[in-house]
């Protein structure tokens, strides 16, 4: 029995183990997430899975833009038109029953498709209630989800990630290490039949639960999936019960990729173990009774698995786990061009159809229109024949009768443009503190906005007014030139600047853009809306303007530019419902990440 895992375990060997488990029990484990770009390593791994799956098991690829009717089933249009009555069609999920579905770019799959796949994984069947069809089809399958996302891009949704047991990363594997393996198909057939009878103890289950808790995994699916993976590996090895090696492999494949914290150190090994209590028929001189070789307590197994985890994780990863939550937020926010909007325009990604009149400017979806009309043809022919007999008029019935309610208009979704509005405090108090540093931070943020192709606008306030130095534009040169020539000095009309930013944000929203307001100020307003000095009235007007911005629902961030962050900017941000970031404790990367999170 191994006391731990060697730190130099090959990534390819773990990938092969994942392929073995996928071939033995694809439906039991839910599936596998394969991170990595398309290439020879991924092709070699997928070839192993296809070779080891049962020959009769269906393998279905799910396109990224698959329609709901094609995925879950619905009306078979050709059969309905030929037979004259509604005929149901099996979707891709039902067609994959007993096999595997493949998501080539799982990070791009739509939410409705993910919900259908997750529901089938939970229930083992798919319910169809659409186009006049009501049916329940068996849909037990495993999922191979290829995650091609890079750093700073969206990854697979948690809805699907929680239901897939294994996660492997193929990007770090060299091509020469991805060697092919030949295993007799009879071994997998025997393993599938023997997996049901593989035994495990309560200590095994408790050890996996304790390991998952030590790694900060809150989902109860994870230890159950790890136990299923260990049983599949034991069955493949021909063992009637789970071994410690099987548990360690399951921890590597299932629990380690989901870790959110560093496992705490267990009890010191230097502590003397407690002496066993004497039984009634024993004396102090008698030797201790022999224990079976495989009997280990749950604590011993958990300590063994945690030691294996610590030996497996590199030191850099141990430190990065502390910041995993914030890192995932930053990645999910990066690269977004704006809010997703639905429209009838003829550009963007298809997003289904809806009932409508094509004369209103939308594009007619001919196939969906015929599909909506097909189930009613028998009734319409009968109705037409009855009216013809009543009027004693002989009319030829059309082959397909389409009415106004059948028309379907195509819908498209596209990313709206974003507009980042910088509101810079150029008053005397700001200039006294760190106006130059604020300008430097704005220049870095402008460069980041330019890389995302955002529109940027610049409002500066000083004295008694707030001036729009730069209307929304994509010109980085104009933005930097306007910022460089910004003088400092005078009062702080914060309320006037907030009002102008609110109006500019509403204008951007009416143009279909997604506005984000970025205030760089120390929050010490001393000029009210009328231009009169007075700190108390100025603060009241600033808070009133902030409440108006919150009511408008404009996302905002307040960057405190004072040398010692005080309560003025923090209160202003809280009233506005904005994100507060003190500049002394934030670099350009932190500010850029904060803006992306607010504008996503």
N, C-alpha and C positions, 0 to 999 in steps of 0.2 A: 504494500500500500504506500502510495506516494505521500510524503509529508508536505509537499508544496509543489508549485509549478516552477520550472526553470525560467529565468527571465528572458532567455533567447528563443522562446517558442516562435516558430515560423508563422507569419501571418497567413501564408498560403495553406499551411496545415490546418489552421482554424477555418479557413474558407472551405477546405475540403470536408472538414467535419460538418460544417453548416450544410453543404450540399448533401452529405449522407443523411442528416436528419430530415432535410427537405424531401429526400427520396423515400424515406421510411414512413414518415408521418406528416405529410403536408397539411392535412385538414386539422390534425390535433394541435399543432403549434401555431396555427393561424397563418404563418408565412415568415418571410425574411426580407429585411431591408438591405439592399446592396448599394453602398455608396461608392461612387467612382464614375469616371467618364467612360464613354464608349471606346473600346480599344481591344487589343488582343488578350489582355488579362481577363477582362469581363467576358469576352467571347469564349475563352477556354473554360472559365468557371461555369457559364451557362450550358456549354456543351456537356459537361459532366452531369449536370442536373437532368438534362433531357435524356441522356443515355441511361441514367439510373431510375428514372420514373417508370411506372408500369407502361407497357406498350399500348395498352388500351385506354390509358388515362388521357382525357382531353387536355389540350394546352391552348388557351385562348389569349390573344393579345388585345388589350383594351386601349383604343386610341385616346389621346388626350381630350379631344373635343367630341367624345362619343355622345350621341343623343340619348335622352332618357329612355325613349321607346326601344332603341337598339340595345341598351344595357339591361333593362329589366323586363322587356317584352311589351307587347301591345297588340295592335291590329296588324295582321298580315294583309297588306293592301292588295297584292296581286291575287291571292286566294279569295279575298272578300269580293273583289270585282268579278272574278270568274264564276264563283259559286252563288253569288247573290245574297249572302248572309255573312255576318261577322265571323271571321276566323282568327283565332289567337295565334300569335307568333312567340316562340320562346326567345328570350333575350340571351345575351352573351353570358350572363351569370348563371342562368339555368343550364345553358349548353355546356358550361364548365363543371357541372356536377360530377364529383368523383375525381377531379383533376386539379389543374393549376391555372390561375390567370396571371398574366404578366402585364405590369404597368411600366412601359418603357421610360416615361418621364413622370414619375409619381408626384414630384413637387408641383407639377402644372395641372394636375387633375382637378376638376371643379368640385365644389362643395357638395352638390347634389349627387354626383357620382360616388364621392367618398362616403356619403351617408348611406347610399344603397349597398355599397360593398361592406361597410361596417355592420349594417343590419343583417346582411346575409351571413357574415362571420359569426354573429351572435346567435342567430336563430337556426341557421342551416337551411333556410328556405327564403324565397323571395315572393312577396305578395304583389300582384298586378291588379290595379284598379284604374284603368284609363281606356279611352276610346271605346267605351261600352263593353270592355272586357273585364271580367273578374276571375282571377285564377291564383292558385298558390302552387309554386313549382319548387321542387327540391333544388338546393344550391349549396352543396358542401364542397368547398374547394380551399386550396391554399393560395397564397399571394406571394409573388416575387415582385417587389417594388424596387425599381432602379431609381436611385436618388442621384441626379446629375447636378444638384445645386453646388455652387461654390461659396466661398466665404463672402458674407454680405448679401446673400440671396435667400429667398424663402426656401424652407425645407418642407419635408412631408408634414402634413397636419397631424396634430396630436391625436385626433380622432382615429386615424389609421395606425399611427406609430404605436399606440398602446396595445393594439390587438395583434401585432406581428411580433413573434417571440424573439427572433434573432436579428442582430444587426452586425454587418461586417463592412470593412473598408478595404477596397481593392486598389486605391490610388497609390499606396505606398509599396505595392508588390511589383517587383521587377518582372519583365517578360520572361527572362530565363528561369525564374523560380516557379512559374506557373506551368508545372509539368502535368501531363495527362496521366490518368490512372485507369487501369482496367480491373473491374470487379465483376465477378460472375453475377448475372441477374438472379440466380437462385438464392444468393445470400440475402438480397433485399426482400425477396418473397418470404423467406424464412423469418427475417426480422419483423416484417409487417404482421405475420401471423403470431409471432412470439411476444410482441410488445404488450399485448393485453395481459399476459401472465407474468410480466416482470414485477417482482416484489420490491417494496421499499418500506422502510421503517418510519415510525413517527419522528425519530431523531433526524432522519434525512430531511423531512419536511420542515421541522423546527429549525434546523441549521440553515436551510435556504431562506426561511422567513427572517431569521436573525441577521443573515448576511445582507439581505435586501434592505432591512431597516438601518444597518450600519452604513450602507452606501447612500442613504437618504432617498430611497425609492418608496414613494407613497402608494403606488398602485399595487393592489393585491393580485393582479394578473401576473406580475413579473415572477414571483416565486412559484406559482402554479405552472407557468410556462417553462421555467427552468427545470422543474421536476419532470415535466413531459419530455423535455429534451434529454435529460439524463436517462429516462426509461428507454427512449429511442436508441441512444448510444449503447446502452446495456444490451438491448435486443440485437443490435447489429453485431456486437462482440460475442454473442452467443451466451451471455451470462443470464441466469435466472433472477438476479437481483442487482440493484444499483451498487456500484463501487465508489470509492472516494475519487478515483480518476474521472468517472462519469460526472460526479457532482462538480468537480473543478472545471471540467470542460463546459458544463452548463452555465457556471458562473461567468466564465470568460465570454461565452456567446450571448448570454441573455442579460445578466445583471451589470457587468462592467460598462457596456455602452450607455446604460441609463443612469449611471452614478451621478449624483449631484453634490456629494460631499466626501471628504476624506474619511475613511473608516477610523474610528478612534482606537487607540491602543487598548488591547485587552489587558487582563490582569497580569501583573509582573510574573515572569517565569521563575524568578528567584524565590517567590513565596513558597514555603513548604506546603505540600498538599496535606489536607486534613487526614488524620489517621482514621482508618475504617473502624466502625463500631464492632465489638466482639459479639458473636452470637452466643446463645445460651450454652451450647455444647462445645464452645471453643475455649482454649486457654491462651494466655499471651505467648507461649512458646510455639504454638502451632503455626505452620506456614500458611500464608493467605490462600484462599481457594482460587483455583484456576478459573479464568474468565474466557469465554469464547473469543476467538481471534477477531471477529468482525464487530463485536459489540463496542460501540463508542457512544458516549453521551452526546446530547445535542450541543452542549458547550464545547466539547472537544472538536466535533465536526465543524462548528462555526468558526472556532479559532483557526482550524486548519484552512478553511476556505478564505478567511480574511488574510491569513499569511500568504496564501496563493495570490490574492488580489494585490496586496502590497508589493509582492515580488514582481508582479506582471506590469503594474502601472509605472511608467517612467517618472522621474522626479518632476519634470516640467508639467506633466499632466496633473500631478497631485496638487500643484499650486493653482493650476487653471481651474480645477473643480470648484474652488472657492468663489470664482467669479462666473460660473457657468450660466446662472440665471440672467445676469445682465448682459452677458455675451450673446445669448440667444435672442434677447430683445433687440440688441443692436443689429444682429444679422437679419432678423425678420423685418426691421424697419428700413434697411438699406435698399437702395435701388428702386424705391417706389416713385413713380412719376406723378401720382395724384390719386384721388378717389376714383373708384370704379363707377362708371355711370352707364345706365341703360338708355338706348335710344333706337329710333327707327332709321337712323342714318346708314348709309351703305358702306361704312368702313368700320374696322374693329373686328373682334372675334364674334362668331355666331353665338347667340345666347337663346336659341329656341324661337318660338313663334307665339303670337297671340291673335285673338280675334280682332279684326279691324277692317276698315274700308281702304282698298289700295288707292282710291282717289284722294286720300288725305296726304299723300306724299310718301307713304311707305312702299316697300318692295314686296310684291306678292310672293308668298311661299306656295308654289303650285303643288308640290308633293303633299304638304300638310293640309292644304285645302281639299285635295282629293281624298286624303285619309279621313278628314272630318266628315265628308259627304258620303263616303262609302257605306257606313252601317245603315244609312237611312234609305238606300235605293229601293229596297223591296216595298217599304211603306209608301214611298213617293210614287212608285209606279202604280201601286194599288189605288192610291188617292187620285192620280191622274186618270186612271181607267174609270173610276166611279164617276168623276165629273164628266168625262166624255160620254158615258152612257146616259147620264142625266140630261145632258144637252143634246143627245142624239147626234153627236159629231164624231166622226172617225179621225183620230189623230195618231200619228206614229210616235210611240214613246221613245225619248232619247236614251242613248246607251248609258249616259251619266247625267243626272240632274243635279246641278249645283245651285244653291240658294245663297242669299246674302249672308246668312249666319254662318255659312261654311268658310268664308274667306279668312285666310290666315296671313298675317303680316310678319315678315322677318324682324327679329330684334337683334341688335348688336350691342356689345359692351366694349368700352374703350377707357383708357386711362385719361382723366382730365389733366390739363396743364396745371402746374403749381405756381403760385406767386408768393415769394418770400419778401415781406415788407419790413425793412430795418428802420427802427425808430431810435435815433442816436441822440443822446443828451450832450449838447455842446455848450451847456451853461458854464457859469464861472466855477461852481462847485465841482463839476465834472472835470473841467480843464485843470483845476487845482489838484485834483486827485490823479486821474490817469486817463485823460482823453486820448493820448497817443497810444497807449496800450489797447484801449477800446477800438481805435481805428485799425490797429494791427489785427485784432481778433475778427473784426468785420471783414477785412480783406481776405483772411483765410476762409471765412464762411462764404464769402462771395465766390471764391474759387471752387469751393465744394458745390455751391448751387449751380455754377456754370457747368461743372462736370455732370450734374444731373439734368441739365437743360431746363432749369427753373427760370421763371421770370423773377427779376429782383427789382425792388423799388427802395428809395432812400428818402426818409423824412428826418430832418434835423430841427431841433427846437432849442432856442436860446432867446434871451431878452424877453419880449412879450408875445412872440409869434412862433409858429411852427411852419417850416417851409418844405415843400415837396421839391427836393433837389433833383430827383430822378424818378420819372414815372416808370411803371413796370416795363422792363426791357430785358433782353438776353445779352446785351453787350457788356462784357466784363470790363472793357477799357473805359467806357463811359462811367460805369459805377465806381471804378477806382479813381478816375479823375475827379468826379464829384466829391468823393470822400476825402481825397488829399487836400482839396481846397476848402475844407470845412473849418472856419475859424471857431474859436472858443471865447466864452465870456458872457456875462449878463445873467438874467434871472433864469428860473426853471419853470416854464409853462407846461407842466406835465399833462394837465387836463386838456389843454388845447391840442397837444400832440396826440393824445389818445383819441380825441374826437376825430381828428383828421385821419388817423390810421384806421379808425372804424369805417369812415366813409370810403376810403380807398379799398378796404377789404370787401365791403359790400359791392363796390363796382366790379372788383375782380370776380366775385362770386357770380354776379349777373352775366359776366362774360363766359361762364362755364369753367372758371379756374378754381383751384383749391387754395385759398389764402392762408398764410401763416404769418403772425406778427412776432417780431423779435425786438424787444425793448432793451436797450443798453443804457441804463440810468442808475443813479444812486438813490432815486426815489424821494429826494428832498425837494418837493414842490414848494415854490414860494410866490408864484404868479397864478392868479385864478383865471377863470374863463373870460372875464371882462378886461383883463390886462392890469388889474390893480394888484399891488403887492400885499402880502399878508400870508404867513405860513399856515395858519389855521384854516382860512377859507380856501386856500390853494389845495391843501390836503383833502378837504371835503369835496371839492370839485374833481380832483384826481380820482378819488374813490368812487364818485358818482359815474365818471367816465368809464372806470374799470368795470362797474356793475353793468353798464350798457354793453360793453364788449362781451361780457359773460352771457348776457341775455341774447345777444346776436349769435352766440355759438361759434365765435371766431377763435380758433386755436392760437395760443400765444405762449411765449416764453419770456421771462424777465431775467436778464443777466445783470447782476449787481456789480457795478463798476467802481464802487467805493473801495478805498484801500483796506478798510476794516469793515466787513459786511455788518450792516446794522439792521434794525427792524423795519425801516421805512420801505425799502424795496420788497422785503418779505411780505409785509402787510399788503402792499400794492398788488403783488402777485397773488396772494391768497384771495383778495377781494375779486380779482379778475378771473380766478380759477385757472391761473397759468402755472407753468412749471418754473420753479425758481432755481437759478444756478449762480452761485457767487463766483465772480471772475478770478479772485485770487486762488481759488482751489480748482480751477478748471482750465485745461489746455484746449487747444483748437480742436483736437479729436473729440474731447468730451462735449464741447459746445455743438459740434457738428452732429454728433450722435443724438444729443438732446433735441435738436431741431428736427431731425428725421423722425424721432419718436413722436413728437407733437404733430407733425404734418402727415403721418401715415394714415 
